[in-house]
Amino acid sequence: MTEPIADPLTRPVEPFADARGPHLPDPVTGLPWLVWPFLALFAMGASAAWTTNGADLMRDPSYLTVVLPSLIIDLAAPLIGVALLVRHRDAVTTLPVLVAGAGLLAIEPILRLAREPLGPVFQTITPASEALPFFVPLGTGYDVFVTVVGAAGLILVGLGLSRSRRYDDPISPRFIGLGLGLLAVVIAAARLLLFRDLPAEVSSIMPVLIAVSVVSTVAFVGSWSYLTGVAFLGWVAGESPRIGWVLAAAGGLAILLASAIGTVVGLIGTTSPDGNIFAFVVSWMTGAGWLLLLLAFVSGLPSTRELASVDLARVDPEAGPPPGSAGS
């Protein structure tokens, strides 16, 4: 006997699941919450940049070649945090030092943009003297503070990248540190020569100006040297993604070279045509360096994936290939 065929008219029908209400796309809702503060800082920087340069760009589009490097510097910093958190959704817990460094890098351009509106406040609290109208003590202190914030961000980014590495250094980091440290000392010493042409009226504050110059130069060059050295060692050690470490090292090296050239330009002066050309090159090299650093994190720097079989062999030769691999 055959089973009776159920009447389709009387067969119970499973109820349909309730449709989802209005919602954002899943890729958006799946982003870490910390992405949004970085995007807010990016929007603030972009708005300030348009307010400052929008009218000139509308009048003369070629002006973009002049302001584009500074725009890259100001806007790339918060985007580094966005790229890090988009590529590593769990970076807040797995790469906290790197996230903290990216946060300081994102804040630093906003602090620099706030310098101009805060100028009258600084002048009111610590007014400049008639003999030294350019020296506002509180404003100078604020400039040093902003430089230190940016340097701290770079050091934390370098430290976070260093902690994410998996392989030993194939070469001694002392040689890299010695070379980059020597560069920092040379640049700092060369910048001190800029004070040789100052008028005699500034002799009373010369020690303060020298201290500010030394602190700012060592903080800037030293932090970029550290980050560049970490990225270079990660590249030669074969860390992945290889292109990310290469881009970070190249970006840091470009900025260090730009700083060195900028110091030379300051010594020879920028009134000559050659000086103006060098200043233009320095600006573009600095912007390119920041862009390369951003692209390094867009590429997925640093890799936090599980070790592949070849990586396991390098870390523990007796471990063998992982289950499911071609060698198992």
PyMOL commands that set and color helices and strands:
alter all, ss='L'
color gray80, all
select helices_A, chain A and resi 26-29+35-59+61-87+91-94+96-113+115-125+137-164+173-197+200-236+242-268+273-298+309-315
alter helices_A, ss='H'
color red, helices_A
deselect
rebuild
show_as cartoon
